[in-house]
Amino acid sequence: FRDLLKPHATFQARLLTFSIGGKKQAVTMGLIYNKKTYASVNRGIDPTADKNVREYIHVKKVADALKQGCSLFDAFVGDYGWKERWGCQKIPQHSFLLSSSGQT
């Protein structure tokens, strides 16, 4: 991640830090690609942080993407429990098919 923060022609790194009552609760990173796609990459949250901090991070990342002029927000394919509440379609990353011989 340190290398992603260096000036690069294709990506612009965005770091957002969240503090409550003067205590750092979370840090999150996003990447802007080609000035239009905002990719929500990573986050670190204090395990004792309020559960609402996670939802707030998503709101602030989308707001940051809009402020930066992005037209696409890539939240990746993982299921983190919030996407369906926001009306996003759940798409599995992979699936296993059982063959007629019983092997996958």
C-alpha positions as CSV (number, residue, x, y, z in Angstrom):
1,F,0.0,0.0,0.0
2,R,2.9,2.3,0.6
3,D,3.8,2.1,-3.1
4,L,0.2,2.9,-4.1
5,L,0.5,6.2,-2.2
6,K,3.4,7.4,-4.4
7,P,2.5,9.6,-7.3
8,H,1.4,7.5,-10.2
9,A,0.0,8.5,-13.5
10,T,-3.0,6.0,-13.4
11,F,-4.1,5.9,-9.8
12,Q,-4.8,8.6,-7.2
13,A,-4.8,7.2,-3.6
14,R,-7.4,8.5,-1.1
15,L,-6.9,8.0,2.6
16,L,-9.7,8.8,5.0
17,T,-9.3,8.8,8.8
18,F,-12.2,8.8,11.2
19,S,-11.8,10.0,14.8
20,I,-14.5,10.2,17.4
21,G,-13.9,12.1,20.6
22,G,-10.2,12.6,19.6
23,K,-9.6,8.9,19.3
24,K,-8.8,7.4,15.9
25,Q,-11.5,4.8,15.1
26,A,-10.8,3.9,11.5
27,V,-8.6,4.5,8.4
28,T,-9.7,3.5,5.0
29,M,-8.2,3.7,1.5
30,G,-9.7,4.2,-1.9
31,L,-8.1,4.5,-5.4
32,I,-9.3,6.7,-8.2
33,Y,-8.6,5.2,-11.6
34,N,-8.6,7.3,-14.8
35,K,-10.3,10.1,-12.9
36,K,-13.7,8.4,-13.0
37,T,-13.7,5.1,-11.1
38,Y,-13.4,5.1,-7.3
39,A,-12.3,1.7,-5.9
40,S,-12.9,1.0,-2.2
41,V,-9.8,-0.9,-1.4
42,N,-9.1,-1.4,2.3
43,R,-9.9,-0.4,5.8
44,G,-8.8,-0.8,9.3
45,I,-11.2,-0.3,12.2
46,D,-10.6,-0.3,15.9
47,P,-12.3,-3.5,17.2
48,T,-13.9,-1.4,20.1
49,A,-15.3,1.1,17.6
50,D,-19.1,1.7,17.5
51,K,-20.7,-0.7,14.9
52,N,-22.1,2.3,13.0
53,V,-18.6,3.4,12.1
54,R,-18.5,0.7,9.3
55,E,-21.7,2.1,7.7
56,Y,-20.5,5.7,8.1
57,I,-17.2,4.8,6.3
58,H,-19.2,3.6,3.3
59,V,-21.3,6.8,3.2
60,K,-18.1,9.0,3.4
61,K,-16.4,7.0,0.7
62,V,-19.3,7.4,-1.7
63,A,-19.4,11.1,-0.8
64,D,-15.6,11.3,-1.5
65,A,-16.1,9.6,-4.8
66,L,-18.8,12.1,-5.8
67,K,-16.7,15.0,-4.6
68,Q,-13.8,13.8,-6.7
69,G,-16.0,13.7,-9.8
70,C,-16.1,9.9,-10.2
71,S,-19.0,8.3,-12.1
72,L,-18.4,4.7,-10.9
73,F,-18.0,3.4,-7.4
74,D,-16.4,-0.1,-7.2
75,A,-17.2,-1.8,-3.9
76,F,-15.7,-5.1,-5.1
77,V,-17.5,-8.4,-4.9
78,G,-17.1,-9.4,-1.3
79,D,-20.2,-9.7,0.9
80,Y,-19.9,-7.4,3.8
81,G,-23.5,-7.2,4.9
82,W,-24.2,-3.7,3.7
83,K,-24.6,-4.0,0.0
84,E,-28.1,-5.4,-0.1
85,R,-29.3,-2.7,2.2
86,W,-28.1,-0.1,-0.3
87,G,-29.8,-1.9,-3.2
88,C,-26.7,-3.5,-4.7
89,Q,-27.0,-6.8,-6.5
90,K,-25.2,-9.7,-4.8
91,I,-22.9,-11.4,-7.2
92,P,-21.0,-14.5,-6.1
93,Q,-17.2,-14.4,-6.5
94,H,-17.1,-18.1,-7.4
95,S,-19.2,-21.3,-7.4
96,F,-18.4,-25.0,-7.2
97,L,-20.1,-27.4,-9.5
98,L,-20.4,-31.1,-8.6
99,S,-19.8,-33.3,-11.6
100,S,-21.7,-36.5,-12.3
101,S,-18.6,-38.5,-11.0
102,G,-19.0,-36.7,-7.6
103,Q,-15.8,-34.7,-8.0
104,T,-15.5,-30.9,-8.0
